[in-house]
């Protein structure tokens, strides 16, 4: 398959690995921001093929994982109401709230539906004018344009019974928050290629200058990741700190201009809490004032619902790269994909789920 198989070629992978080994003289800690990259790294054993001096740190780039507990509880509160049809992507249904999840709400009689697009939820609202229809809009800059377009269409079409529960977060402020943590060990970043497909690369050079770390925009196939690591190591070894685009077949410097225009119209930047990390200033979006009537938090008066994170789950430390999943005492014991304590074990992009799925049950790389 073009643009897939050719980026998994083992001979080319070995060539890149040889170049990485040849270029590496010192110890380096590199964070891949995106959960999709984490799964690719663990699935293909890339971290085990790298020089012993290179440590891959798994970052907070899993949208399900960083959705805060209080947003999950707000979703549960709204979904349990008899007049509501609650629509979501399937990966959110098993994310635990304080006491239950959306599957439990569904089993108790709540009308919870899995959809494949926010526009599906809008169509459900048009077909059910006597019911309130809510779409759970989570994720990074990648999924936000579709959600913004749906709200725009709802307003244009006058669909008054549709609303969006928003939990969108932004990557660059998270990079800054990681670098400003007193426990930070990260010396370079692999940035998420799909985010940059939307937003472009302009936000990253200021971060490389301020924190003096290389940031390399990278894809998700094995050769993409290896090329990103190769470029990162060359920068680190030479003392440079620049933004490089190693995913030029998909990412343009300016990003997707129509998508960015839609985002600017529908959303405004706000402070946002990240699950396991806490509040990061100006790290998320909320609906702009002219679209507030479509804000589910406002419509259902759950804005003041606040809940505390679990004291048992250490997913926050995993998301910050402070520990590996198998270093949590509950990993693979009390916490499994069938009985997850935290979102990093639920999501298909979560680091804990990746370690469990690919049997990384003990320390394999310092």
C-alpha positions in Angstrom: 0.0 0.0 0.0 1.6 3.3 -1.1 2.7 5.6 1.7 2.3 2.7 4.2 4.3 -0.4 3.3 7.1 1.7 1.8 7.5 3.4 5.2 7.9 0.0 7.0 10.8 -1.3 4.8 13.1 -3.3 7.1 16.2 -2.6 5.0 15.7 1.2 5.1 14.9 0.9 8.8 18.2 -0.8 9.4 20.0 1.9 7.4 18.4 4.6 9.6 19.2 2.7 12.8 22.9 2.4 11.7 23.0 6.1 11.1 21.4 6.8 14.5 24.0 4.5 16.2 26.9 6.1 14.4 25.7 9.6 15.4 25.1 8.9 19.1 27.9 9.6 21.5 26.1 10.8 24.6 22.9 10.0 26.5 19.7 11.7 25.4 16.1 11.7 26.5 13.6 12.3 23.6 9.9 12.7 24.1 7.5 11.6 21.4 4.5 13.9 22.0 1.8 11.8 20.3 0.2 8.6 21.6 0.0 7.3 18.0 3.8 7.5 17.8 4.1 5.8 21.2 2.1 2.8 20.0 4.2 2.6 16.8 7.4 2.8 18.8 6.3 0.0 21.2 4.6 -2.1 18.6 7.7 -2.2 16.3 10.2 -2.4 19.2 11.9 0.8 18.0 13.0 1.8 21.5 14.7 -1.5 21.9 16.6 -1.2 18.6 18.0 2.3 19.5 21.4 2.8 21.1 21.3 2.3 24.9 22.1 6.0 25.2 18.8 7.1 23.8 15.7 7.0 26.0 12.3 7.5 24.5 9.9 9.3 26.9 6.2 8.9 26.3 4.4 12.3 26.2 0.9 13.5 26.9 -0.3 13.4 23.2 -3.2 11.0 23.8 -6.5 13.0 23.6 -8.5 10.4 25.6 -5.8 10.2 28.2 -5.6 13.9 29.0 -9.4 14.6 29.1 -9.8 15.6 32.7 -11.9 13.6 35.2 -14.3 16.5 35.7 -15.1 16.6 32.0 -15.8 12.8 32.1 -18.1 13.4 35.0 -19.9 16.2 33.2 -20.4 13.9 30.3 -21.9 11.2 32.6 -24.2 13.8 34.2 -25.5 15.0 30.8 -25.7 11.5 29.3 -27.8 10.2 32.2 -30.6 12.7 31.5 -33.7 11.2 29.8 -34.1 13.9 27.2 -30.5 13.6 26.0 -29.0 11.6 23.1 -25.3 11.5 24.0 -23.0 10.9 21.0 -19.3 10.1 21.2 -16.5 8.3 19.5 -16.2 4.8 20.8 -12.9 5.2 22.7 -14.5 7.5 25.3 -17.1 5.0 26.4 -14.8 3.1 28.7 -12.9 6.0 30.2 -13.6 5.9 33.9 -15.2 8.8 35.7 -15.4 9.2 39.4 -17.8 6.2 39.8 -18.8 4.9 36.4 -18.3 5.3 32.6 -20.5 5.9 29.6 -21.0 2.2 29.1 -22.5 2.0 32.5 -24.8 5.0 31.7 -25.9 3.2 28.6 -26.6 -0.1 30.5 -28.7 1.9 32.9 -30.9 3.2 30.1 -29.1 6.3 28.9 -29.2 6.9 25.2 -25.5 6.8 24.5 -24.5 6.3 20.8 -21.2 5.7 19.1 -20.8 7.9 16.0 -18.0 8.2 13.5 -18.2 11.9 12.9 -19.6 14.9 14.7 -21.8 15.5 11.6 -23.4 12.2 12.4 -24.5 13.7 15.7 -25.8 16.8 14.0 -27.9 14.6 11.7 -29.3 12.7 14.7 -30.3 16.1 16.2 -32.1 17.0 13.0 -33.9 13.7 13.0 -34.9 14.0 16.7 -36.1 17.6 17.2 -37.8 16.7 20.5 -34.5 15.5 22.0 -31.3 17.2 23.1 -28.3 15.8 21.2 -24.8 16.3 22.6 -21.5 15.4 20.9 -18.4 14.8 23.1 -15.8 16.9 21.4 -12.3 16.0 22.7 -8.9 15.9 21.2 -6.0 18.0 20.0 -5.9 20.4 17.0 -6.3 17.4 14.7 -10.0 16.7 15.5 -11.0 20.3 16.3 -11.8 21.5 12.8 -14.5 18.9 12.2 -16.1 19.8 15.5 -15.9 23.5 14.7 -17.5 22.9 11.3 -20.3 21.0 13.0 -21.1 23.8 15.4 -20.9 26.3 12.5 -23.4 24.2 10.5 -25.7 23.8 13.5 -25.9 27.6 13.8 -26.3 28.1 10.0 -29.1 25.5 9.8 -30.8 26.6 13.0 -30.5 23.2 14.8 -31.3 24.4 18.3 -31.2 21.0 19.9 -27.5 20.2 19.2 -24.6 21.1 21.5 -21.0 20.3 22.0 -19.2 19.2 25.2 -15.8 20.7 24.5 -12.5 19.4 25.8 -10.0 20.4 23.2 -6.4 20.9 24.1 -3.3 22.4 22.3 0.1 20.8 21.9 2.5 23.8 22.1 1.4 25.0 25.6 1.9 21.4 26.8 5.4 21.3 25.4 6.1 24.5 27.4 4.6 23.1 30.6 6.7 20.0 30.3 9.9 22.0 29.9 9.0 24.3 32.8 8.4 21.3 35.2 11.2 21.1 37.8 11.4 17.3 37.2 11.7 17.6 33.4 14.3 15.3 31.8 13.3 15.9 28.2 16.0 17.2 25.9 14.2 17.1 22.5 10.7 16.4 21.1 9.2 14.5 18.2 6.1 16.7 17.4 2.9 15.2 16.1 2.6 15.3 12.3 -1.2 15.3 12.1 -1.4 18.3 14.5 1.0 20.2 12.2 -1.0 19.2 9.2 -3.7 21.5 10.6 -1.8 24.2 12.4 1.5 24.3 10.5 4.9 24.6 12.2 5.0 28.3 13.1 4.4 27.8 16.8 7.5 25.6 17.3 10.5 27.8 16.5 9.8 30.1 19.5 9.7 27.0 21.7 13.0 25.7 20.4 14.6 29.1 21.1 13.1 29.6 24.5 13.9 26.2 25.9 16.9 25.4 23.6 15.5 22.0 22.6 15.2 20.5 19.1 11.7 19.8 17.9 11.3 17.6 14.8 7.8 17.1 13.2 7.4 13.4 12.6 4.9 11.0 11.1 3.7 7.7 12.5 5.2 4.8 10.4 8.4 3.2 11.6 10.6 5.0 9.0 9.0 8.3 9.9 9.8 7.9 13.5 13.4 6.7 12.9 14.0 9.6 10.6 12.7 11.9 13.2 15.0 10.4 15.8 17.9 10.5 13.5 17.5 14.2 12.8 16.9 14.9 16.5 20.1 13.0 17.6 22.2 14.9 15.0 20.9 18.2 16.4 21.5 17.2 20.0 25.1 15.9 19.3 26.0 19.1 17.4 24.5 21.4 20.1 21.7 22.8 17.8 18.1 23.5 18.8 15.9 24.0 15.7 12.5 23.0 14.4 12.7 20.6 11.5 10.0 19.1 9.4 10.6 15.4 8.8 7.0 14.9 7.6 7.0 17.2 4.6 4.9 14.8 2.5 1.9 15.8 4.7 2.9 19.0 6.6 3.2 22.4 5.1 4.6 25.3 7.1 1.4 27.2 6.9 -0.8 24.3 7.8 -4.4 24.0 6.6 -5.6 27.6 6.2 -9.3 27.0 5.8 -9.3 24.7 8.8 -7.5 27.3 10.9 -10.0 30.0 9.8 -12.9 27.8 10.9 -11.2 27.2 14.3 -10.6 30.9 14.8 -14.2 31.6 14.1 -15.8 29.0 16.3 -13.3 28.7 19.2 -11.4 30.9 21.5 -8.3 30.0 23.5 -8.8 29.3 27.2 -7.0 27.7 30.2 -7.6 24.0 30.2 -7.0 21.2 32.8 -5.2 18.1 31.6 -5.9 14.8 33.3 -3.0 13.9 35.6 -1.1 17.1 34.9 -3.4 19.9 36.0 -4.2 23.4 34.7 -2.1 24.6 31.8 -2.7 28.3 30.9 -4.1 29.0 27.4 -3.8 25.3 26.5 -7.3 24.6 25.1 -10.3 25.9 23.2 -13.8 26.7 24.2 -16.7 27.9 22.1 -16.5 31.6 21.2 -19.3 33.8 22.7 -21.3 33.9 19.5 -21.6 30.1 19.6 -22.2 29.8 23.4 -25.8 28.6 22.8 -24.2 25.3 21.5 -22.0 24.9 24.6 -23.3 21.8 26.5 -21.7 22.8 29.8 -23.6 26.1 29.6 -26.8 24.5 28.3 -27.0 21.8 31.0 -25.5 24.0 33.8 -22.6 21.7 34.7 -19.9 24.3 34.5 -19.4 24.2 38.3 -19.1 20.4 38.6 -15.6 19.6 39.9 -14.0 16.3 40.9 -10.7 15.2 42.3 -8.3 12.8 40.5 -7.7 9.3 41.8 -4.9 9.0 44.3 -4.1 5.4 43.1 -3.6 5.9 39.3 -0.2 7.3 38.3 -1.2 8.1 34.7 -0.3 11.7 35.3 3.3 10.8 35.9 3.2 8.6 32.8 1.8 11.5 30.7 4.6 13.8 31.9 7.2 11.2 31.1 8.3 10.9 34.8 7.7 7.1 34.9 7.1 4.3 32.4 3.8 2.5 32.6 5.3 -0.7 34.1 6.7 1.4 37.0 3.2 1.9 38.4 2.5 -0.7 41.1 -1.1 -1.2 39.7 0.0 -1.8 36.1 -1.1 -5.2 34.8 -2.6 -6.1 38.3 -5.4 -3.8 39.5 -5.2 -1.9 36.3 -5.8 -3.7 33.0 -7.6 -2.8 29.8 -10.6 -4.7 31.1 -10.5 -2.9 34.4 -8.7 0.4 33.8 -7.9 2.8 36.7 -7.0 5.6 34.3 -7.4 6.8 30.7 -3.9 5.8 29.7 -5.0 2.1 30.0 -8.3 2.7 28.2 -7.3 4.6 25.1 -6.0 3.0 21.9 -3.3 5.7 22.0 -2.5 5.4 25.8 1.0 4.5 26.8 -0.2 2.0 29.5 -2.4 0.2 26.9 0.5 0.0 24.5 2.8 -1.5 27.2 0.1 -4.0 28.2 -0.8 -4.9 24.6 2.7 -5.5 23.5 3.7 -7.2 26.8 6.1 -4.6 28.1 5.4 -5.8 31.7 8.7 -5.1 33.2 11.6 -2.6 32.8 13.4 -3.3 29.5 15.3 -0.1 28.8 16.8 2.4 31.3 
